Amino acid sequence: MKTASYFCSVKLYHNIRLLYTPVGFSAKRGKEMADIETVPNAAILTTEDGRIQAVGSFSEERPTSPPIPSEKRIEIEEIDCRGLVALPGFVDSHTHAVFYGERSEEFAMRAEGRSYQEIAGMGGGIRSSVEAVGQATKEEIAEYSRPFTRRALALGTTLMEIKSGYGLSLEAERKLLEAADIVSRETPMQIVKTFLGAHAVPRGRTQREYVESIVSEQLPSLYAMAEFCDVFMDEGYFSEDETVRICKRAKELGMKIKLHADELAETHGAETAVTLGAFSADHLLNVSDAGIRALSESEHTVATLLPITALSLRAAYAPARKLIDAGCAVALATDCNPGSSMSENMQFAVSLGVIAMQMSPAEALTAATLNGAAALDRARTHGTIEGGKMADFVLYDIPRLEYMPYHIAVSDIVAVVRGGSVVSGAL
C-alpha cells in the first residue's frame, strides 16, 4: 500500500534585524513588565495553521530538518524582512469601535470647557450615539465602522475587543453585536465581542426598570453573541449593587466579566472587579489606594488604562506608575469610541503611556501586547512572539524599540502579519 504524500507549507520570516517581545503565557506584573527579550538577526518560522513554530537567530532556526512526519513534503516560503524590526501585534483590549455617527460637536464643547457629565446632561454623550444607532440598520452600522478596524490593522493591531453599548435595548444591542459579526468576518484581525448593555440608562426608563431588563431580557437573549459582559460602574451610571447583580447573572450564563471602573469618580470599581473575578478593570483615573492594593493582590484582573480618553477629556491620567510599582498587571488600550476617544491608534496610546504616565517603552510594549491579551483571556495564544502563539507580529522601519513611542502618532510600519500571512503593507 502506497503512503499518501502531501505538501505542508510553512513560512520563514528572516533577516529581522532586531526582534523585541515580552515572553510568557500570562500577564506580567510590576517590575516584570519591563522584561523584554531582544533577538538580533532574528527569524520566525510559522506553521501551516498560522502559529509560531520557532523564533531565534536565522542560523539557529533555518528549518533544514523540520519536525514533521516523513509522509509530508515540506514547502518553505522564505520571506526577507529586509533588516526591519519585529514587535508583537498590538492587542487593543478596550474599544467601542462599532457605532454609528460622529460627535465632533461635543469635542468642540469640551474645548470650550464643558465636562463629559455636563454634555451628557444636555442630551449628548452615550445617549446621542444610542439615537443614531436606533435609526440605522446593522448593515449601515457595519459599513460605518469598517474603516476603524481597517485602519487599526494598518496601525499594528491584530487583536481587538469590540463592545456593544450604544443600543440600550434588546433589539438595538442585538443589532450592534450583529454588526460586529459582519465587521469581524470582513477583517483578518481577530475580534472579541463584549456585551455592554449596562452602558447608560436609556431615556424613558427608570434605573430599576432598566437593570431588570438587562438581567431578565437582554442577557438571556444575547449572552451567546458575546464572550464578555461589561458594566459602566461609575457615578451617575450603575452602582456597585447593580453591577454585582448584572455580572452575577452574566457569569451564570457562562460569560466572562470586564468593568468600566473608577473613571469619573472613585466608586470601589477596582475592588468590585477583583471580587467578581473580572479579567480587567478599565479606566481607573480615580482608583483609590485600596483599589490598587486589590488589583495587586488579584490573580488575574488586569488594570487597563486608556490614556487617549484622559487626553480627550482633559482629565488627570490614570496612575500607571503607582499601579506598576505596586505590582499590578497594567494594559493599554485605545477606548476607540465616538465621544471621548476618537482614535484607533494603539501606537499613540503607547506614546501617551510613556510621555504622560511615566511608563518605560518596555513596560508600555508589554501593556499593549501580552497584558492586553490577558485582559481578553488570550495570553496563552496572543501577545508575544514565541513558539506556540499565533503568528501575529508587525515589522517596523525603526532603529530600536524606543523609537516607536518616540515617533509620536506617526506609523513606521512596513507590514502587519496576522496568522502567519502579511495582511497589511508589503514585504
Number of C-alpha atoms within 10 A of each C-alpha: 3 4 8 7 10 11 12 15 15 23 21 25 21 25 20 23 19 23 28 21 25 28 19 17 20 20 31 26 23 18 14 16 27 19 14 16 12 15 18 15 18 26 28 29 27 27 21 14 13 20 23 24 22 21 22 19 20 19 11 11 18 19 16 7 7 12 8 10 9 10 11 14 13 17 12 17 13 13 14 14 22 14 18 24 26 30 24 29 29 34 31 32 29 30 22 23 28 27 30 26 16 14 18 13 11 20 19 11 14 18 13 9 11 14 16 19 13 14 16 14 11 8 11 18 20 23 21 17 21 24 17 16 24 19 12 16 15 23 16 15 24 26 16 17 20 21 14 19 24 18 15 23 27 20 26 32 29 31 26 27 23 28 29 30 28 29 28 28 21 16 14 22 24 21 23 28 26 18 24 30 18 17 25 20 11 13 15 20 23 16 20 21 22 28 30 27 31 27 22 24 21 18 11 8 11 11 15 10 11 21 22 15 17 23 20 13 14 21 24 14 14 17 18 13 16 21 16 27 27 28 26 24 31 21 16 12 16 21 17 17 11 19 23 18 15 23 27 17 17 23 16 10 13 14 21 22 26 30 28 22 31 26 23 19 17 18 21 19 29 33 22 21 31 24 14 19 18 24 23 33 29 32 28 26 22 21 23 19 12 12 25 22 16 19 27 24 14 18 14 21 29 33 31 32 31 29 29 28 23 19 15 15 20 14 14 13 23 25 18 27 16 15 22 22 12 18 19 28 32 34 36 35 33 30 32 25 25 23 23 22 21 21 20 26 26 25 28 24 27 34 26 25 31 21 15 16 20 15 21 19 21 21 27 27 35 33 36 31 30 34 36 34 30 29 33 28 19 20 20 17 22 32 37 29 29 24 17 18 23 23 30 29 29 27 27 25 17 19 13 15 20 15 15 24 23 17 14 15 17 13 18 15 21 20 24 28 24 25 22 24 16 16 17 20 13 12 12
